[in-house]
Amino acid sequence: MPEQDIDLAVQVGPIAMKNPVATASGCGGYGEELAPFFDLSRLGAVVTKSITLRPREGHSPPRLVEVRAGMLNAIGLANVGLERFLAEKLPALARFDVPVIVNVAGSTPDEYVEVCRVLDAADGVAGIEVNVSCPNVDRGGMEFGTEAAALARLTEAVRREVTRAALLVKLSPNVTDIAEPARAAVDAGADALSLVNTLRGMAIDPWTGRPALANRTGGLSGPAVKPVAVYMVRRVWEQVAGPRGVPIIGLGGVQFAEDVVEFLRAGATAVAVGTANFVDPETCANLVDGLPEAMARLGVARVRDLVGRIDTD
Ligand SMILES: Cc1cc2nc3c(=O)[nH]c(=O)nc-3n(C[C@H](O)[C@H](O)[C@H](O)COP(=O)(O)O)c2cc1C
């Protein structure tokens, strides 16, 4: 099968992506930071770092540490806040022909609702990805995403405001069964699911006894989490997303074209690339270049035909 005949296009809810490769939230800044390395218009979508209602400085350093087969981070949602994002960051993406998905975080449901309401009305926002892995200050710091009932209420509340853009809910892997929050988000009206966010972790210097991160704990990402993410995508696809026709953006350790194929087979319609951007900022462009060859080798002409296809005989 000639590589030029491969159709890479996929549809994530109402968002038409020219290929299944997106940036992952927080790993390519507001989007434009990756523009010196390749043309962002080549991507399926750009996902921004989490935007909150007010500016946040985030946690004190050190807030990133390399560990074996991955990375731990405790950035603490550092960002310029909604107002400056709309004035400076979002307009900078308008010159690229790529759907922009804005990731949103907050510490109360009202904060999420307000940010989503404003973004839904903004030009150039194709999708809103709700990051539910943030501590809910109304509930003593418990994450929204780890309790299905709280997640359902939050998703319903933002769904009422998000009437134009696609609504994606990004799930936390720090749960017993990822199918439960997935079902809650879909029942409450999510157009698509992104999974996974980072796995909670910790590193301690064995000789000094000091935690490696100033925040003590952080989120694990990179190659180490890929099998967990693939399993969770498969679980959600089988239990919720597949039967309901809800697309999944799969992420966690995606670095090579075969990783994209693996996530598609697990049930993802598209993938997002996080930690691998820190290894090579051209990773996303390399994936777009490498996918046709992988598809030709498989003899599958359309990327979307691979979604969910595993061989269990
Ligand atoms: C430095 C860093 C910052 C991140 N910031 C965010 C963020 O602001 N919002 C969010 O939803 N996820 C954030 N994430 C999580 C990633 O988007 C992604 O879900 C996770 O890292 C797994 O993918 P990966 O293994 O490809 O990095 C961050 C991850 C890293 C490593």
The ligand as a Tripos MOL2 file, in Angstrom:
@<TRIPOS>MOLECULE
LIG
   31    33     1     0     0
SMALL
NO_CHARGES

@<TRIPOS>ATOM
      1 C1          5.8370   19.1580   32.9640 C.3       1 LIG1
      2 C2          4.4160   18.6830   32.8160 C.ar      1 LIG1
      3 C3          3.3770   19.6000   32.9360 C.ar      1 LIG1
      4 C4          2.0540   19.1780   32.8040 C.ar      1 LIG1
      5 N1          1.0470   20.0990   32.9120 N.ar      1 LIG1
      6 C5         -0.2340   19.7020   32.7360 C.ar      1 LIG1
      7 C6         -1.2940   20.6430   32.7970 C.ar      1 LIG1
      8 O1         -1.0770   21.8550   32.9690 O.2       1 LIG1
      9 N2         -2.5670   20.1820   32.6500 N.ar      1 LIG1
     10 C7         -2.8480   18.8590   32.4170 C.ar      1 LIG1
     11 O2         -4.0250   18.4920   32.2680 O.2       1 LIG1
     12 N3         -1.8480   17.9370   32.3320 N.ar      1 LIG1
     13 C8         -0.5680   18.3280   32.4890 C.ar      1 LIG1
     14 N4          0.4350   17.4070   32.3960 N.ar      1 LIG1
     15 C9          0.1140   15.9830   32.1130 C.3       1 LIG1
     16 C10         0.3210   15.6480   30.6390 C.3       1 LIG1
     17 O3         -0.5310   16.4190   29.8060 O.3       1 LIG1
     18 C11         0.0550   14.1440   30.3800 C.3       1 LIG1
     19 O4         -1.2800   13.8240   30.7360 O.3       1 LIG1
     20 C12         0.9910   13.2160   31.1400 C.3       1 LIG1
     21 O5          2.2660   13.7890   31.2900 O.3       1 LIG1
     22 C13         1.1480   11.8390   30.4590 C.3       1 LIG1
     23 O6          1.6380   11.9660   29.1450 O.3       1 LIG1
     24 P1          3.2240   11.8270   28.7710 P.3       1 LIG1
     25 O7          3.7120   10.5490   29.4030 O.co2     1 LIG1
     26 O8          3.2600   11.8300   27.2800 O.co2     1 LIG1
     27 O9          3.8900   13.0120   29.3720 O.co2     1 LIG1
     28 C14         1.7710   17.7990   32.5500 C.ar      1 LIG1
     29 C15         2.8340   16.8870   32.4280 C.ar      1 LIG1
     30 C16         4.1420   17.3100   32.5500 C.ar      1 LIG1
     31 C17         5.2520   16.2860   32.4050 C.3       1 LIG1
@<TRIPOS>BOND
     1     1     2 1
     2     2     3 ar
     3     2    30 ar
     4     3     4 ar
     5     4     5 ar
     6     4    28 ar
     7     5     6 ar
     8     6     7 ar
     9     6    13 1
    10     7     8 2
    11     7     9 ar
    12     9    10 ar
    13    10    11 2
    14    10    12 ar
    15    12    13 ar
    16    13    14 ar
    17    14    15 1
    18    14    28 ar
    19    15    16 1
    20    16    17 1
    21    16    18 1
    22    18    19 1
    23    18    20 1
    24    20    21 1
    25    20    22 1
    26    22    23 1
    27    23    24 1
    28    24    25 2
    29    24    26 1
    30    24    27 1
    31    28    29 ar
    32    29    30 ar
    33    30    31 1
@<TRIPOS>SUBSTRUCTURE
     1 LIG1         1 GROUP 0 **** ****
